[in-house]
Amino acid sequence: MAEGQTIDIDGKSYEVDKLSDEAKAQLGNIQVVDAEIQRLEQRKAIAQTARNAYARALQEELAKLEPAQ
């Protein structure tokens, strides 16, 4: 992180270079987890798009059939 950089947590600003090593490690952990959450959300969106395409294809095939009574 850049020197003199601050972060805001719970409405308070903190200078990153003044954080303890443990606090910096936890901040790094949060950043890694946030990136993973974003990656998973993107994968979910891709999967949802594929599911929608499969559902449309199924509807097209079902439209060719006579429904069972």
Predicted model as a PDB file, atoms N, CA, C, CB and O in Angstrom, pLDDT in the B-factor column:
MODEL        1                                                                  
ATOM      1  N   MET A   1       0.829  -1.178   0.000  1.00 58.00           N  
ATOM      2  CA  MET A   1       0.000   0.000   0.000  1.00 58.00           C  
ATOM      3  C   MET A   1       0.875   1.244   0.000  1.00 58.00           C  
ATOM      4  CB  MET A   1      -0.944  -0.003   1.202  1.00 58.00           C  
ATOM      5  O   MET A   1       1.995   1.227   0.510  1.00 58.00           O  
ATOM      6  N   ALA A   2       0.365   2.303  -0.566  1.00 58.00           N  
ATOM      7  CA  ALA A   2       1.133   3.535  -0.687  1.00 58.00           C  
ATOM      8  C   ALA A   2       1.344   4.189   0.679  1.00 58.00           C  
ATOM      9  CB  ALA A   2       0.428   4.508  -1.636  1.00 58.00           C  
ATOM     10  O   ALA A   2       0.497   4.108   1.570  1.00 58.00           O  
ATOM     11  N   GLU A   3       2.493   4.833   0.812  1.00 70.00           N  
ATOM     12  CA  GLU A   3       2.799   5.528   2.055  1.00 70.00           C  
ATOM     13  C   GLU A   3       1.811   6.663   2.250  1.00 70.00           C  
ATOM     14  CB  GLU A   3       4.251   6.060   2.054  1.00 70.00           C  
ATOM     15  O   GLU A   3       1.455   7.351   1.292  1.00 70.00           O  
ATOM     16  N   GLY A   4       1.363   6.866   3.491  1.00 83.00           N  
ATOM     17  CA  GLY A   4       0.406   7.917   3.792  1.00 83.00           C  
ATOM     18  C   GLY A   4      -1.025   7.557   3.441  1.00 83.00           C  
ATOM     19  O   GLY A   4      -1.931   8.371   3.617  1.00 83.00           O  
ATOM     20  N   GLN A   5      -1.235   6.364   2.953  1.00 94.00           N  
ATOM     21  CA  GLN A   5      -2.577   5.922   2.567  1.00 94.00           C  
ATOM     22  C   GLN A   5      -3.418   5.674   3.825  1.00 94.00           C  
ATOM     23  CB  GLN A   5      -2.504   4.631   1.690  1.00 94.00           C  
ATOM     24  O   GLN A   5      -2.918   5.205   4.847  1.00 94.00           O  
ATOM     25  N   THR A   6      -4.697   6.001   3.720  1.00 96.00           N  
ATOM     26  CA  THR A   6      -5.610   5.746   4.826  1.00 96.00           C  
ATOM     27  C   THR A   6      -6.714   4.805   4.374  1.00 96.00           C  
ATOM     28  CB  THR A   6      -6.206   7.061   5.361  1.00 96.00           C  
ATOM     29  O   THR A   6      -7.015   4.678   3.187  1.00 96.00           O  
ATOM     30  N   ILE A   7      -7.298   4.158   5.356  1.00 95.00           N  
ATOM     31  CA  ILE A   7      -8.468   3.318   5.107  1.00 95.00           C  
ATOM     32  C   ILE A   7      -9.568   3.775   6.052  1.00 95.00           C  
ATOM     33  CB  ILE A   7      -8.141   1.789   5.305  1.00 95.00           C  
ATOM     34  O   ILE A   7      -9.292   4.255   7.152  1.00 95.00           O  
ATOM     35  N   ASP A   8     -10.798   3.628   5.626  1.00 96.00           N  
ATOM     36  CA  ASP A   8     -11.947   3.973   6.456  1.00 96.00           C  
ATOM     37  C   ASP A   8     -12.635   2.688   6.892  1.00 96.00           C  
ATOM     38  CB  ASP A   8     -12.938   4.905   5.692  1.00 96.00           C  
ATOM     39  O   ASP A   8     -13.017   1.854   6.071  1.00 96.00           O  
ATOM     40  N   ILE A   9     -12.781   2.552   8.188  1.00 94.00           N  
ATOM     41  CA  ILE A   9     -13.465   1.393   8.757  1.00 94.00           C  
ATOM     42  C   ILE A   9     -14.412   1.902   9.830  1.00 94.00           C  
ATOM     43  CB  ILE A   9     -12.448   0.345   9.343  1.00 94.00           C  
ATOM     44  O   ILE A   9     -14.004   2.601  10.757  1.00 94.00           O  
ATOM     45  N   ASP A  10     -15.675   1.545   9.694  1.00 96.00           N  
ATOM     46  CA  ASP A  10     -16.703   1.953  10.658  1.00 96.00           C  
ATOM     47  C   ASP A  10     -16.720   3.465  10.877  1.00 96.00           C  
ATOM     48  CB  ASP A  10     -16.480   1.246  11.989  1.00 96.00           C  
ATOM     49  O   ASP A  10     -16.881   3.938  12.002  1.00 96.00           O  
ATOM     50  N   GLY A  11     -16.552   4.217   9.786  1.00 96.00           N  
ATOM     51  CA  GLY A  11     -16.641   5.656   9.868  1.00 96.00           C  
ATOM     52  C   GLY A  11     -15.402   6.352  10.426  1.00 96.00           C  
ATOM     53  O   GLY A  11     -15.429   7.556  10.680  1.00 96.00           O  
ATOM     54  N   LYS A  12     -14.317   5.604  10.618  1.00 96.00           N  
ATOM     55  CA  LYS A  12     -13.084   6.187  11.137  1.00 96.00           C  
ATOM     56  C   LYS A  12     -11.961   5.940  10.143  1.00 96.00           C  
ATOM     57  CB  LYS A  12     -12.728   5.599  12.528  1.00 96.00           C  
ATOM     58  O   LYS A  12     -11.899   4.887   9.508  1.00 96.00           O  
ATOM     59  N   SER A  13     -11.064   6.930  10.014  1.00 97.00           N  
ATOM     60  CA  SER A  13      -9.923   6.805   9.114  1.00 97.00           C  
ATOM     61  C   SER A  13      -8.687   6.377   9.903  1.00 97.00           C  
ATOM     62  CB  SER A  13      -9.661   8.137   8.370  1.00 97.00           C  
ATOM     63  O   SER A  13      -8.443   6.831  11.020  1.00 97.00           O  
ATOM     64  N   TYR A  14      -7.918   5.484   9.274  1.00 96.00           N  
ATOM     65  CA  TYR A  14      -6.683   4.995   9.886  1.00 96.00           C  
ATOM     66  C   TYR A  14      -5.570   5.077   8.856  1.00 96.00           C  
ATOM     67  CB  TYR A  14      -6.848   3.533  10.414  1.00 96.00           C  
ATOM     68  O   TYR A  14      -5.777   4.772   7.682  1.00 96.00           O  
ATOM     69  N   GLU A  15      -4.375   5.496   9.304  1.00 96.00           N  
ATOM     70  CA  GLU A  15      -3.216   5.498   8.434  1.00 96.00           C  
ATOM     71  C   GLU A  15      -2.674   4.074   8.369  1.00 96.00           C  
ATOM     72  CB  GLU A  15      -2.129   6.501   8.936  1.00 96.00           C  
ATOM     73  O   GLU A  15      -2.347   3.470   9.391  1.00 96.00           O  
ATOM     74  N   VAL A  16      -2.587   3.555   7.155  1.00 95.00           N  
ATOM     75  CA  VAL A  16      -2.180   2.165   6.971  1.00 95.00           C  
ATOM     76  C   VAL A  16      -0.789   1.912   7.537  1.00 95.00           C  
ATOM     77  CB  VAL A  16      -2.215   1.795   5.494  1.00 95.00           C  
ATOM     78  O   VAL A  16      -0.546   0.868   8.142  1.00 95.00           O  
ATOM     79  N   ASP A  17       0.118   2.851   7.348  1.00 95.00           N  
ATOM     80  CA  ASP A  17       1.485   2.608   7.812  1.00 95.00           C  
ATOM     81  C   ASP A  17       1.615   2.640   9.340  1.00 95.00           C  
ATOM     82  CB  ASP A  17       2.416   3.635   7.205  1.00 95.00           C  
ATOM     83  O   ASP A  17       2.659   2.282   9.885  1.00 95.00           O  
ATOM     84  N   LYS A  18       0.561   3.066  10.020  1.00 96.00           N  
ATOM     85  CA  LYS A  18       0.573   3.061  11.484  1.00 96.00           C  
ATOM     86  C   LYS A  18      -0.140   1.843  12.073  1.00 96.00           C  
ATOM     87  CB  LYS A  18      -0.073   4.330  12.008  1.00 96.00           C  
ATOM     88  O   LYS A  18      -0.158   1.669  13.292  1.00 96.00           O  
ATOM     89  N   LEU A  19      -0.720   1.007  11.227  1.00 96.00           N  
ATOM     90  CA  LEU A  19      -1.382  -0.196  11.718  1.00 96.00           C  
ATOM     91  C   LEU A  19      -0.342  -1.195  12.204  1.00 96.00           C  
ATOM     92  CB  LEU A  19      -2.265  -0.823  10.618  1.00 96.00           C  
ATOM     93  O   LEU A  19       0.785  -1.225  11.710  1.00 96.00           O  
ATOM     94  N   SER A  20      -0.727  -2.004  13.169  1.00 97.00           N  
ATOM     95  CA  SER A  20       0.164  -3.079  13.633  1.00 97.00           C  
ATOM     96  C   SER A  20       0.321  -4.101  12.510  1.00 97.00           C  
ATOM     97  CB  SER A  20      -0.395  -3.761  14.936  1.00 97.00           C  
ATOM     98  O   SER A  20      -0.469  -4.135  11.566  1.00 97.00           O  
ATOM     99  N   ASP A  21       1.343  -4.925  12.629  1.00 97.00           N  
ATOM    100  CA  ASP A  21       1.537  -5.981  11.629  1.00 97.00           C  
ATOM    101  C   ASP A  21       0.326  -6.903  11.572  1.00 97.00           C  
ATOM    102  CB  ASP A  21       2.804  -6.794  11.943  1.00 97.00           C  
ATOM    103  O   ASP A  21      -0.078  -7.348  10.497  1.00 97.00           O  
ATOM    104  N   GLU A  22      -0.248  -7.185  12.735  1.00 98.00           N  
ATOM    105  CA  GLU A  22      -1.445  -8.056  12.774  1.00 98.00           C  
ATOM    106  C   GLU A  22      -2.609  -7.386  12.055  1.00 98.00           C  
ATOM    107  CB  GLU A  22      -1.846  -8.386  14.244  1.00 98.00           C  
ATOM    108  O   GLU A  22      -3.319  -8.039  11.290  1.00 98.00           O  
ATOM    109  N   ALA A  23      -2.814  -6.091  12.289  1.00 97.00           N  
ATOM    110  CA  ALA A  23      -3.907  -5.377  11.614  1.00 97.00           C  
ATOM    111  C   ALA A  23      -3.679  -5.349  10.106  1.00 97.00           C  
ATOM    112  CB  ALA A  23      -4.034  -3.935  12.159  1.00 97.00           C  
ATOM    113  O   ALA A  23      -4.619  -5.515   9.328  1.00 97.00           O  
ATOM    114  N   LYS A  24      -2.420  -5.139   9.691  1.00 96.00           N  
ATOM    115  CA  LYS A  24      -2.106  -5.155   8.259  1.00 96.00           C  
ATOM    116  C   LYS A  24      -2.367  -6.530   7.661  1.00 96.00           C  
ATOM    117  CB  LYS A  24      -0.644  -4.747   8.022  1.00 96.00           C  
ATOM    118  O   LYS A  24      -2.854  -6.639   6.536  1.00 96.00           O  
ATOM    119  N   ALA A  25      -2.043  -7.587   8.415  1.00 97.00           N  
ATOM    120  CA  ALA A  25      -2.294  -8.943   7.927  1.00 97.00           C  
ATOM    121  C   ALA A  25      -3.792  -9.180   7.773  1.00 97.00           C  
ATOM    122  CB  ALA A  25      -1.682  -9.988   8.882  1.00 97.00           C  
ATOM    123  O   ALA A  25      -4.229  -9.776   6.788  1.00 97.00           O  
ATOM    124  N   GLN A  26      -4.578  -8.718   8.737  1.00 97.00           N  
ATOM    125  CA  GLN A  26      -6.031  -8.907   8.657  1.00 97.00           C  
ATOM    126  C   GLN A  26      -6.614  -8.092   7.505  1.00 97.00           C  
ATOM    127  CB  GLN A  26      -6.706  -8.506   9.990  1.00 97.00           C  
ATOM    128  O   GLN A  26      -7.529  -8.549   6.820  1.00 97.00           O  
ATOM    129  N   LEU A  27      -6.093  -6.903   7.294  1.00 96.00           N  
ATOM    130  CA  LEU A  27      -6.527  -6.084   6.161  1.00 96.00           C  
ATOM    131  C   LEU A  27      -6.224  -6.802   4.849  1.00 96.00           C  
ATOM    132  CB  LEU A  27      -5.838  -4.699   6.189  1.00 96.00           C  
ATOM    133  O   LEU A  27      -7.055  -6.827   3.941  1.00 96.00           O  
ATOM    134  N   GLY A  28      -5.034  -7.383   4.756  1.00 96.00           N  
ATOM    135  CA  GLY A  28      -4.681  -8.163   3.564  1.00 96.00           C  
ATOM    136  C   GLY A  28      -5.611  -9.344   3.377  1.00 96.00           C  
ATOM    137  O   GLY A  28      -6.014  -9.649   2.255  1.00 96.00           O  
ATOM    138  N   ASN A  29      -5.958 -10.015   4.477  1.00 98.00           N  
ATOM    139  CA  ASN A  29      -6.890 -11.148   4.399  1.00 98.00           C  
ATOM    140  C   ASN A  29      -8.247 -10.705   3.871  1.00 98.00           C  
ATOM    141  CB  ASN A  29      -7.054 -11.805   5.778  1.00 98.00           C  
ATOM    142  O   ASN A  29      -8.854 -11.391   3.048  1.00 98.00           O  
ATOM    143  N   ILE A  30      -8.720  -9.564   4.345  1.00 97.00           N  
ATOM    144  CA  ILE A  30     -10.008  -9.044   3.876  1.00 97.00           C  
ATOM    145  C   ILE A  30      -9.949  -8.753   2.387  1.00 97.00           C  
ATOM    146  CB  ILE A  30     -10.401  -7.772   4.652  1.00 97.00           C  
ATOM    147  O   ILE A  30     -10.900  -9.045   1.661  1.00 97.00           O  
ATOM    148  N   GLN A  31      -8.849  -8.184   1.923  1.00 96.00           N  
ATOM    149  CA  GLN A  31      -8.717  -7.870   0.501  1.00 96.00           C  
ATOM    150  C   GLN A  31      -8.717  -9.140  -0.345  1.00 96.00           C  
ATOM    151  CB  GLN A  31      -7.433  -7.070   0.248  1.00 96.00           C  
ATOM    152  O   GLN A  31      -9.314  -9.168  -1.421  1.00 96.00           O  
ATOM    153  N   VAL A  32      -8.056 -10.183   0.130  1.00 98.00           N  
ATOM    154  CA  VAL A  32      -8.038 -11.452  -0.601  1.00 98.00           C  
ATOM    155  C   VAL A  32      -9.443 -12.056  -0.652  1.00 98.00           C  
ATOM    156  CB  VAL A  32      -7.049 -12.446   0.057  1.00 98.00           C  
ATOM    157  O   VAL A  32      -9.886 -12.537  -1.695  1.00 98.00           O  
ATOM    158  N   VAL A  33     -10.125 -12.024   0.473  1.00 98.00           N  
ATOM    159  CA  VAL A  33     -11.479 -12.591   0.519  1.00 98.00           C  
ATOM    160  C   VAL A  33     -12.441 -11.779  -0.342  1.00 98.00           C  
ATOM    161  CB  VAL A  33     -11.991 -12.647   1.969  1.00 98.00           C  
ATOM    162  O   VAL A  33     -13.288 -12.352  -1.026  1.00 98.00           O  
ATOM    163  N   ASP A  34     -12.322 -10.457  -0.317  1.00 98.00           N  
ATOM    164  CA  ASP A  34     -13.172  -9.616  -1.176  1.00 98.00           C  
ATOM    165  C   ASP A  34     -12.958  -9.954  -2.651  1.00 98.00           C  
ATOM    166  CB  ASP A  34     -12.878  -8.117  -0.929  1.00 98.00           C  
ATOM    167  O   ASP A  34     -13.915 -10.014  -3.423  1.00 98.00           O  
ATOM    168  N   ALA A  35     -11.709 -10.173  -3.036  1.00 98.00           N  
ATOM    169  CA  ALA A  35     -11.419 -10.536  -4.428  1.00 98.00           C  
ATOM    170  C   ALA A  35     -12.026 -11.895  -4.760  1.00 98.00           C  
ATOM    171  CB  ALA A  35      -9.894 -10.556  -4.681  1.00 98.00           C  
ATOM    172  O   ALA A  35     -12.550 -12.088  -5.857  1.00 98.00           O  
ATOM    173  N   GLU A  36     -11.959 -12.834  -3.825  1.00 98.00           N  
ATOM    174  CA  GLU A  36     -12.545 -14.164  -4.056  1.00 98.00           C  
ATOM    175  C   GLU A  36     -14.061 -14.075  -4.165  1.00 98.00           C  
ATOM    176  CB  GLU A  36     -12.156 -15.133  -2.923  1.00 98.00           C  
ATOM    177  O   GLU A  36     -14.659 -14.741  -5.009  1.00 98.00           O  
ATOM    178  N   ILE A  37     -14.680 -13.270  -3.331  1.00 98.00           N  
ATOM    179  CA  ILE A  37     -16.140 -13.079  -3.410  1.00 98.00           C  
ATOM    180  C   ILE A  37     -16.514 -12.504  -4.772  1.00 98.00           C  
ATOM    181  CB  ILE A  37     -16.642 -12.140  -2.272  1.00 98.00           C  
ATOM    182  O   ILE A  37     -17.487 -12.946  -5.384  1.00 98.00           O  
ATOM    183  N   GLN A  38     -15.762 -11.538  -5.243  1.00 98.00           N  
ATOM    184  CA  GLN A  38     -16.039 -10.954  -6.563  1.00 98.00           C  
ATOM    185  C   GLN A  38     -15.891 -12.003  -7.659  1.00 98.00           C  
ATOM    186  CB  GLN A  38     -15.097  -9.765  -6.839  1.00 98.00           C  
ATOM    187  O   GLN A  38     -16.708 -12.066  -8.578  1.00 98.00           O  
ATOM    188  N   ARG A  39     -14.841 -12.829  -7.562  1.00 98.00           N  
ATOM    189  CA  ARG A  39     -14.632 -13.881  -8.559  1.00 98.00           C  
ATOM    190  C   ARG A  39     -15.797 -14.871  -8.543  1.00 98.00           C  
ATOM    191  CB  ARG A  39     -13.299 -14.618  -8.299  1.00 98.00           C  
ATOM    192  O   ARG A  39     -16.279 -15.279  -9.600  1.00 98.00           O  
ATOM    193  N   LEU A  40     -16.248 -15.256  -7.351  1.00 98.00           N  
ATOM    194  CA  LEU A  40     -17.360 -16.197  -7.237  1.00 98.00           C  
ATOM    195  C   LEU A  40     -18.665 -15.590  -7.760  1.00 98.00           C  
ATOM    196  CB  LEU A  40     -17.532 -16.635  -5.781  1.00 98.00           C  
ATOM    197  O   LEU A  40     -19.468 -16.286  -8.380  1.00 98.00           O  
ATOM    198  N   GLU A  41     -18.874 -14.309  -7.514  1.00 98.00           N  
ATOM    199  CA  GLU A  41     -20.076 -13.648  -8.034  1.00 98.00           C  
ATOM    200  C   GLU A  41     -20.066 -13.640  -9.561  1.00 98.00           C  
ATOM    201  CB  GLU A  41     -20.177 -12.203  -7.494  1.00 98.00           C  
ATOM    202  O   GLU A  41     -21.108 -13.817 -10.192  1.00 98.00           O  
ATOM    203  N   GLN A  42     -18.886 -13.434 -10.155  1.00 98.00           N  
ATOM    204  CA  GLN A  42     -18.779 -13.477 -11.609  1.00 98.00           C  
ATOM    205  C   GLN A  42     -19.066 -14.882 -12.128  1.00 98.00           C  
ATOM    206  CB  GLN A  42     -17.385 -13.017 -12.060  1.00 98.00           C  
ATOM    207  O   GLN A  42     -19.759 -15.042 -13.132  1.00 98.00           O  
ATOM    208  N   ARG A  43     -18.545 -15.889 -11.458  1.00 98.00           N  
ATOM    209  CA  ARG A  43     -18.818 -17.272 -11.871  1.00 98.00           C  
ATOM    210  C   ARG A  43     -20.295 -17.608 -11.734  1.00 98.00           C  
ATOM    211  CB  ARG A  43     -17.983 -18.255 -11.043  1.00 98.00           C  
ATOM    212  O   ARG A  43     -20.857 -18.316 -12.570  1.00 98.00           O  
ATOM    213  N   LYS A  44     -20.925 -17.097 -10.678  1.00 98.00           N  
ATOM    214  CA  LYS A  44     -22.359 -17.317 -10.494  1.00 98.00           C  
ATOM    215  C   LYS A  44     -23.137 -16.683 -11.641  1.00 98.00           C  
ATOM    216  CB  LYS A  44     -22.832 -16.743  -9.139  1.00 98.00           C  
ATOM    217  O   LYS A  44     -24.081 -17.282 -12.157  1.00 98.00           O  
ATOM    218  N   ALA A  45     -22.750 -15.477 -12.042  1.00 98.00           N  
ATOM    219  CA  ALA A  45     -23.431 -14.803 -13.154  1.00 98.00           C  
ATOM    220  C   ALA A  45     -23.278 -15.601 -14.443  1.00 98.00           C  
ATOM    221  CB  ALA A  45     -22.877 -13.379 -13.346  1.00 98.00           C  
ATOM    222  O   ALA A  45     -24.224 -15.709 -15.223  1.00 98.00           O  
ATOM    223  N   ILE A  46     -22.092 -16.160 -14.669  1.00 98.00           N  
ATOM    224  CA  ILE A  46     -21.875 -16.987 -15.859  1.00 98.00           C  
ATOM    225  C   ILE A  46     -22.772 -18.229 -15.809  1.00 98.00           C  
ATOM    226  CB  ILE A  46     -20.381 -17.402 -15.972  1.00 98.00           C  
ATOM    227  O   ILE A  46     -23.401 -18.592 -16.803  1.00 98.00           O  
ATOM    228  N   ALA A  47     -22.821 -18.872 -14.644  1.00 98.00           N  
ATOM    229  CA  ALA A  47     -23.653 -20.069 -14.497  1.00 98.00           C  
ATOM    230  C   ALA A  47     -25.132 -19.738 -14.679  1.00 98.00           C  
ATOM    231  CB  ALA A  47     -23.425 -20.713 -13.124  1.00 98.00           C  
ATOM    232  O   ALA A  47     -25.869 -20.513 -15.288  1.00 98.00           O  
ATOM    233  N   GLN A  48     -25.571 -18.593 -14.155  1.00 98.00           N  
ATOM    234  CA  GLN A  48     -26.975 -18.199 -14.298  1.00 98.00           C  
ATOM    235  C   GLN A  48     -27.314 -17.927 -15.764  1.00 98.00           C  
ATOM    236  CB  GLN A  48     -27.275 -16.950 -13.443  1.00 98.00           C  
ATOM    237  O   GLN A  48     -28.407 -18.260 -16.223  1.00 98.00           O  
ATOM    238  N   THR A  49     -26.387 -17.329 -16.488  1.00 98.00           N  
ATOM    239  CA  THR A  49     -26.594 -17.083 -17.913  1.00 98.00           C  
ATOM    240  C   THR A  49     -26.727 -18.405 -18.666  1.00 98.00           C  
ATOM    241  CB  THR A  49     -25.435 -16.249 -18.494  1.00 98.00           C  
ATOM    242  O   THR A  49     -27.597 -18.551 -19.525  1.00 98.00           O  
ATOM    243  N   ALA A  50     -25.867 -19.361 -18.342  1.00 98.00           N  
ATOM    244  CA  ALA A  50     -25.944 -20.676 -18.984  1.00 98.00           C  
ATOM    245  C   ALA A  50     -27.259 -21.360 -18.638  1.00 98.00           C  
ATOM    246  CB  ALA A  50     -24.756 -21.561 -18.559  1.00 98.00           C  
ATOM    247  O   ALA A  50     -27.890 -21.959 -19.508  1.00 98.00           O  
ATOM    248  N   ARG A  51     -27.680 -21.278 -17.382  1.00 98.00           N  
ATOM    249  CA  ARG A  51     -28.938 -21.910 -16.975  1.00 98.00           C  
ATOM    250  C   ARG A  51     -30.112 -21.313 -17.749  1.00 98.00           C  
ATOM    251  CB  ARG A  51     -29.161 -21.745 -15.455  1.00 98.00           C  
ATOM    252  O   ARG A  51     -31.003 -22.036 -18.194  1.00 98.00           O  
ATOM    253  N   ASN A  52     -30.105 -19.999 -17.903  1.00 98.00           N  
ATOM    254  CA  ASN A  52     -31.183 -19.342 -18.648  1.00 98.00           C  
ATOM    255  C   ASN A  52     -31.213 -19.813 -20.099  1.00 98.00           C  
ATOM    256  CB  ASN A  52     -31.020 -17.816 -18.595  1.00 98.00           C  
ATOM    257  O   ASN A  52     -32.285 -20.009 -20.670  1.00 98.00           O  
ATOM    258  N   ALA A  53     -30.043 -19.991 -20.687  1.00 98.00           N  
ATOM    259  CA  ALA A  53     -29.983 -20.473 -22.072  1.00 98.00           C  
ATOM    260  C   ALA A  53     -30.523 -21.902 -22.162  1.00 98.00           C  
ATOM    261  CB  ALA A  53     -28.531 -20.413 -22.609  1.00 98.00           C  
ATOM    262  O   ALA A  53     -31.260 -22.232 -23.091  1.00 98.00           O  
ATOM    263  N   TYR A  54     -30.159 -22.740 -21.204  1.00 98.00           N  
ATOM    264  CA  TYR A  54     -30.675 -24.120 -21.199  1.00 98.00           C  
ATOM    265  C   TYR A  54     -32.188 -24.131 -21.007  1.00 98.00           C  
ATOM    266  CB  TYR A  54     -29.996 -24.952 -20.087  1.00 98.00           C  
ATOM    267  O   TYR A  54     -32.886 -24.926 -21.636  1.00 98.00           O  
ATOM    268  N   ALA A  55     -32.693 -23.266 -20.154  1.00 98.00           N  
ATOM    269  CA  ALA A  55     -34.139 -23.210 -19.917  1.00 98.00           C  
ATOM    270  C   ALA A  55     -34.873 -22.762 -21.179  1.00 98.00           C  
ATOM    271  CB  ALA A  55     -34.461 -22.255 -18.747  1.00 98.00           C  
ATOM    272  O   ALA A  55     -35.939 -23.291 -21.493  1.00 98.00           O  
ATOM    273  N   ARG A  56     -34.313 -21.791 -21.904  1.00 98.00           N  
ATOM    274  CA  ARG A  56     -34.934 -21.360 -23.162  1.00 98.00           C  
ATOM    275  C   ARG A  56     -34.924 -22.490 -24.187  1.00 98.00           C  
ATOM    276  CB  ARG A  56     -34.206 -20.125 -23.729  1.00 98.00           C  
ATOM    277  O   ARG A  56     -35.906 -22.698 -24.900  1.00 98.00           O  
ATOM    278  N   ALA A  57     -33.809 -23.218 -24.258  1.00 98.00           N  
ATOM    279  CA  ALA A  57     -33.725 -24.329 -25.197  1.00 98.00           C  
ATOM    280  C   ALA A  57     -34.743 -25.408 -24.837  1.00 98.00           C  
ATOM    281  CB  ALA A  57     -32.304 -24.915 -25.214  1.00 98.00           C  
ATOM    282  O   ALA A  57     -35.369 -25.992 -25.721  1.00 98.00           O  
ATOM    283  N   LEU A  58     -34.909 -25.672 -23.549  1.00 98.00           N  
ATOM    284  CA  LEU A  58     -35.907 -26.659 -23.115  1.00 98.00           C  
ATOM    285  C   LEU A  58     -37.315 -26.190 -23.480  1.00 98.00           C  
ATOM    286  CB  LEU A  58     -35.803 -26.905 -21.589  1.00 98.00           C  
ATOM    287  O   LEU A  58     -38.128 -26.985 -23.951  1.00 98.00           O  
ATOM    288  N   GLN A  59     -37.603 -24.924 -23.269  1.00 97.00           N  
ATOM    289  CA  GLN A  59     -38.922 -24.400 -23.621  1.00 97.00           C  
ATOM    290  C   GLN A  59     -39.198 -24.546 -25.113  1.00 97.00           C  
ATOM    291  CB  GLN A  59     -39.037 -22.936 -23.211  1.00 97.00           C  
ATOM    292  O   GLN A  59     -40.317 -24.866 -25.514  1.00 97.00           O  
ATOM    293  N   GLU A  60     -38.177 -24.310 -25.932  1.00 97.00           N  
ATOM    294  CA  GLU A  60     -38.341 -24.468 -27.375  1.00 97.00           C  
ATOM    295  C   GLU A  60     -38.641 -25.921 -27.734  1.00 97.00           C  
ATOM    296  CB  GLU A  60     -37.085 -23.990 -28.112  1.00 97.00           C  
ATOM    297  O   GLU A  60     -39.481 -26.184 -28.594  1.00 97.00           O  
ATOM    298  N   GLU A  61     -37.970 -26.852 -27.092  1.00 97.00           N  
ATOM    299  CA  GLU A  61     -38.223 -28.270 -27.357  1.00 97.00           C  
ATOM    300  C   GLU A  61     -39.598 -28.694 -26.855  1.00 97.00           C  
ATOM    301  CB  GLU A  61     -37.143 -29.132 -26.707  1.00 97.00           C  
ATOM    302  O   GLU A  61     -40.296 -29.458 -27.522  1.00 97.00           O  
ATOM    303  N   LEU A  62     -39.986 -28.204 -25.688  1.00 96.00           N  
ATOM    304  CA  LEU A  62     -41.295 -28.562 -25.144  1.00 96.00           C  
ATOM    305  C   LEU A  62     -42.423 -27.991 -25.980  1.00 96.00           C  
ATOM    306  CB  LEU A  62     -41.422 -28.077 -23.712  1.00 96.00           C  
ATOM    307  O   LEU A  62     -43.507 -28.573 -26.033  1.00 96.00           O  
ATOM    308  N   ALA A  63     -42.193 -26.869 -26.630  1.00 95.00           N  
ATOM    309  CA  ALA A  63     -43.218 -26.262 -27.465  1.00 95.00           C  
ATOM    310  C   ALA A  63     -43.559 -27.148 -28.658  1.00 95.00           C  
ATOM    311  CB  ALA A  63     -42.764 -24.890 -27.943  1.00 95.00           C  
ATOM    312  O   ALA A  63     -44.630 -27.010 -29.249  1.00 95.00           O  
ATOM    313  N   LYS A  64     -42.662 -28.046 -29.012  1.00 95.00           N  
ATOM    314  CA  LYS A  64     -42.894 -28.971 -30.131  1.00 95.00           C  
ATOM    315  C   LYS A  64     -43.751 -30.164 -29.740  1.00 95.00           C  
ATOM    316  CB  LYS A  64     -41.574 -29.463 -30.677  1.00 95.00           C  
ATOM    317  O   LYS A  64     -44.206 -30.915 -30.604  1.00 95.00           O  
ATOM    318  N   LEU A  65     -43.974 -30.344 -28.435  1.00 95.00           N  
ATOM    319  CA  LEU A  65     -44.696 -31.519 -27.933  1.00 95.00           C  
ATOM    320  C   LEU A  65     -46.090 -31.141 -27.474  1.00 95.00           C  
ATOM    321  CB  LEU A  65     -43.927 -32.177 -26.782  1.00 95.00           C  
ATOM    322  O   LEU A  65     -46.366 -29.992 -27.129  1.00 95.00           O  
ATOM    323  N   GLU A  66     -46.944 -32.120 -27.478  1.00 93.00           N  
ATOM    324  CA  GLU A  66     -48.281 -31.984 -26.919  1.00 93.00           C  
ATOM    325  C   GLU A  66     -48.180 -32.285 -25.427  1.00 93.00           C  
ATOM    326  CB  GLU A  66     -49.313 -32.940 -27.636  1.00 93.00           C  
ATOM    327  O   GLU A  66     -47.664 -33.337 -25.047  1.00 93.00           O  
ATOM    328  N   PRO A  67     -48.669 -31.368 -24.562  1.00 91.00           N  
ATOM    329  CA  PRO A  67     -48.588 -31.647 -23.132  1.00 91.00           C  
ATOM    330  C   PRO A  67     -49.418 -32.857 -22.725  1.00 91.00           C  
ATOM    331  CB  PRO A  67     -49.036 -30.440 -22.348  1.00 91.00           C  
ATOM    332  O   PRO A  67     -50.463 -33.121 -23.319  1.00 91.00           O  
ATOM    333  N   ALA A  68     -48.957 -33.600 -21.709  1.00 90.00           N  
ATOM    334  CA  ALA A  68     -49.713 -34.735 -21.172  1.00 90.00           C  
ATOM    335  C   ALA A  68     -50.892 -34.206 -20.389  1.00 90.00           C  
ATOM    336  CB  ALA A  68     -48.822 -35.642 -20.278  1.00 90.00           C  
ATOM    337  O   ALA A  68     -50.809 -33.161 -19.744  1.00 90.00           O  
ATOM    338  N   GLN A  69     -51.978 -34.930 -20.451  1.00 79.00           N  
ATOM    339  CA  GLN A  69     -53.168 -34.512 -19.712  1.00 79.00           C  
ATOM    340  C   GLN A  69     -53.020 -34.895 -18.324  1.00 79.00           C  
ATOM    341  CB  GLN A  69     -54.427 -35.093 -20.273  1.00 79.00           C  
ATOM    342  O   GLN A  69     -53.911 -34.640 -17.515  1.00 79.00           O  
TER     343      GLN A  69                                                      
ENDMDL                                                                          
END                                                                             
